[in-house]
Amino acid sequence: MTLSLPFVRPPKKIALVIVVGIFVATYGAKTLRMWGIIDSTGYAVVLGSGVLMVTLYAAWQGLQMAPKDFATHSEKSLTVNKPFEKVCEFTPRIIAKNHWKLQEADPERGHFKARIGMSLHTFSSALLVDVSRKDEQTSNVHVFCGTRSVNDPNHNDKMIAKFFDSLEETP
């Protein structure tokens, strides 16, 4: 089963965020200097901080890219003895229980996207869950986990296992 990626953010949008952010940071720093609030050293600090914030935001947005853009990724499919509706009902709860951030959800189609926060081993990860109906009482669940930079080579597998373990614990 191939995972459909309905939530891919185009690189052009990320580039636009960077360009607009740098423009706003530059204009803000120039205005503060013109009003005499900051000197040339302060100008460099304000401009540098603004550019850094925009770059970090763009990197965070970049997590919403296709699998080929991740440094490492893993995916796994399982057939579970739970109806499609139950799996789609419990997926957002599992994401919240694991302290992941649900970014997008489409329960009717069975598509979910979550962001796994930063840790000592990773910058941040994206978890994509794709649920499909096999029959009335059985569902296919495909989970993709991708990380842009990782020190733990098993991180993605651990996150996928954590999701499936939580799914098995649900009634």
Backbone torsions as a table, in degrees:
resi	resn	phi	psi	omega
1	MET	NA	129.1	176.6
2	THR	-95.2	142.2	-179.0
3	LEU	-82.6	124.9	174.6
4	SER	-82.4	139.6	-177.6
5	LEU	-111.9	86.2	-178.0
6	PRO	-79.1	-8.6	-171.5
7	PHE	-116.6	38.5	-178.4
8	VAL	-84.6	130.1	179.3
9	ARG	-94.4	124.7	-178.3
10	PRO	-66.4	141.0	179.5
11	PRO	-57.8	-29.1	179.8
12	LYS	-62.6	-35.9	179.7
13	LYS	-67.6	-39.0	178.1
14	ILE	-64.1	-43.1	178.8
15	ALA	-62.0	-39.6	178.6
16	LEU	-63.1	-41.8	177.7
17	VAL	-59.7	-43.5	-179.9
18	ILE	-63.6	-47.5	-177.6
19	VAL	-63.1	-47.4	-179.9
20	VAL	-63.6	-41.9	179.7
21	GLY	-62.5	-43.3	179.1
22	ILE	-65.3	-39.2	178.0
23	PHE	-62.1	-46.4	-179.5
24	VAL	-63.9	-42.8	179.1
25	ALA	-62.2	-43.4	-179.8
26	THR	-64.8	-47.4	-179.5
27	TYR	-62.4	-42.6	179.4
28	GLY	-63.1	-43.1	179.8
29	ALA	-65.9	-42.0	179.1
30	LYS	-63.6	-39.9	-179.6
31	THR	-65.4	-44.4	178.8
32	LEU	-62.5	-37.5	179.0
33	ARG	-69.7	-40.3	-179.2
34	MET	-63.4	-37.2	179.9
35	TRP	-78.1	-5.1	178.4
36	GLY	80.4	13.6	-179.6
37	ILE	-76.2	-33.6	178.9
38	ILE	-130.0	157.1	175.4
39	ASP	-98.7	-168.0	-176.2
40	SER	-65.4	-31.6	177.2
41	THR	-68.3	-45.2	177.8
42	GLY	-62.2	-35.6	178.3
43	TYR	-59.0	-45.8	-179.7
44	ALA	-65.1	-39.4	-179.7
45	VAL	-66.1	-47.0	-179.7
46	VAL	-63.7	-45.4	-179.8
47	LEU	-63.5	-46.1	179.5
48	GLY	-62.0	-41.6	178.6
49	SER	-63.7	-42.4	179.2
50	GLY	-63.0	-44.3	179.7
51	VAL	-64.8	-40.5	178.4
52	LEU	-62.6	-44.9	179.7
53	MET	-62.0	-42.9	179.2
54	VAL	-64.6	-41.3	179.8
55	THR	-64.3	-43.0	177.9
56	LEU	-64.0	-40.5	177.8
57	TYR	-62.6	-43.5	179.7
58	ALA	-64.7	-37.4	177.0
59	ALA	-64.6	-40.6	177.4
60	TRP	-63.9	-42.8	177.1
61	GLN	-64.6	-30.4	-179.1
62	GLY	-65.3	-14.5	176.6
63	LEU	-64.9	-16.4	-179.5
64	GLN	-91.8	50.4	-179.0
65	MET	-113.1	176.4	-179.8
66	ALA	-73.5	160.6	-177.5
67	PRO	-55.1	-34.3	-178.6
68	LYS	-65.2	-17.2	-179.1
69	ASP	-88.2	-4.0	178.7
70	PHE	-89.2	146.8	177.4
71	ALA	-66.0	-44.9	175.9
72	THR	-137.8	150.9	174.8
73	HIS	-154.7	158.2	176.0
74	SER	-140.1	155.4	174.0
75	GLU	-148.4	152.3	-177.4
76	LYS	-151.0	143.1	176.7
77	SER	-119.2	140.3	175.8
78	LEU	-137.9	149.4	170.9
79	THR	-100.3	123.9	-178.0
80	VAL	-114.1	148.2	-179.8
81	ASN	-87.6	59.5	176.9
82	LYS	-139.7	141.5	178.4
83	PRO	-65.3	154.5	-179.8
84	PHE	-50.6	-46.5	-176.9
85	GLU	-62.4	-40.7	179.7
86	LYS	-65.3	-44.1	-179.7
87	VAL	-62.4	-43.4	179.7
88	CYS	-67.9	-29.9	177.1
89	GLU	-71.9	-39.8	-175.4
90	PHE	-85.1	-20.3	-177.5
91	THR	-58.1	-48.7	177.2
92	PRO	-61.8	-32.9	178.1
93	ARG	-68.1	-40.3	178.1
94	ILE	-63.0	-43.0	179.5
95	ILE	-61.5	-44.7	179.1
96	ALA	-66.9	-40.5	-179.4
97	LYS	-61.1	-35.4	-179.8
98	ASN	-86.7	6.9	178.7
99	HIS	62.8	34.3	173.7
100	TRP	-97.3	158.8	-177.8
101	LYS	-101.3	117.9	176.8
102	LEU	-73.0	117.3	-178.1
103	GLN	-93.9	-43.7	-178.9
104	GLU	-146.9	146.2	180.0
105	ALA	-145.1	138.3	174.6
106	ASP	-137.6	80.4	-174.6
107	PRO	-62.2	-29.8	179.7
108	GLU	-64.0	-36.7	179.0
109	ARG	-94.6	-12.5	179.2
110	GLY	81.5	28.0	-179.7
111	HIS	-110.3	130.8	178.7
112	PHE	-138.3	146.4	178.0
113	LYS	-136.1	132.2	179.7
114	ALA	-131.6	155.5	174.9
115	ARG	-111.2	126.9	177.5
116	ILE	-97.6	124.4	-172.8
117	GLY	-65.8	175.1	-177.0
118	MET	-70.7	144.9	174.7
119	SER	-139.1	-174.1	177.6
120	LEU	-66.2	-24.5	-173.9
121	HIS	-99.7	-18.7	-175.9
122	THR	-138.1	155.5	172.2
123	PHE	-75.1	-53.3	177.2
124	SER	-177.0	156.4	-177.4
125	SER	-131.2	158.8	174.1
126	ALA	-117.2	136.3	178.5
127	LEU	-118.6	122.5	177.9
128	LEU	-114.7	130.5	-179.7
129	VAL	-120.3	129.4	180.0
130	ASP	-124.8	115.1	-177.5
131	VAL	-109.6	135.2	176.1
132	SER	-133.8	154.0	-177.7
133	ARG	-84.3	126.5	174.7
134	LYS	-93.5	-51.2	171.0
135	ASP	-152.0	-166.4	-174.8
136	GLU	-62.2	-33.2	-175.2
137	GLN	-113.7	3.3	-174.9
138	THR	-132.3	142.8	178.9
139	SER	-131.9	150.6	170.6
140	ASN	-97.8	130.7	179.4
141	VAL	-122.6	121.8	178.8
142	HIS	-115.1	125.8	-178.2
143	VAL	-121.3	131.9	176.7
144	PHE	-118.5	133.4	175.1
145	CYS	-129.4	123.7	-179.3
146	GLY	-126.8	143.3	-178.8
147	THR	-129.9	135.7	-178.9
148	ARG	-77.4	-37.0	175.0
149	SER	-143.5	135.9	-173.3
150	VAL	-147.0	139.1	173.4
151	ASN	-100.2	-20.1	-179.7
152	ASP	-103.6	108.1	-176.3
153	PRO	-65.1	-18.1	-180.0
154	ASN	-99.2	8.2	-176.3
155	HIS	-55.5	-49.9	-176.7
156	ASN	-63.0	-43.1	178.2
157	ASP	-62.0	-38.9	179.4
158	LYS	-64.4	-41.5	-179.5
159	MET	-66.7	-40.0	178.3
160	ILE	-65.5	-44.1	178.4
161	ALA	-62.0	-39.6	178.6
162	LYS	-61.7	-41.4	178.0
163	PHE	-63.2	-49.6	-177.8
164	PHE	-66.0	-35.9	176.6
165	ASP	-62.7	-43.3	178.6
166	SER	-65.9	-36.3	178.7
167	LEU	-66.7	-38.5	178.8
168	GLU	-67.4	-29.1	-180.0
169	GLU	-74.9	-17.1	-178.6
170	THR	-73.6	150.4	-178.5
171	PRO	-69.3	NA	NA
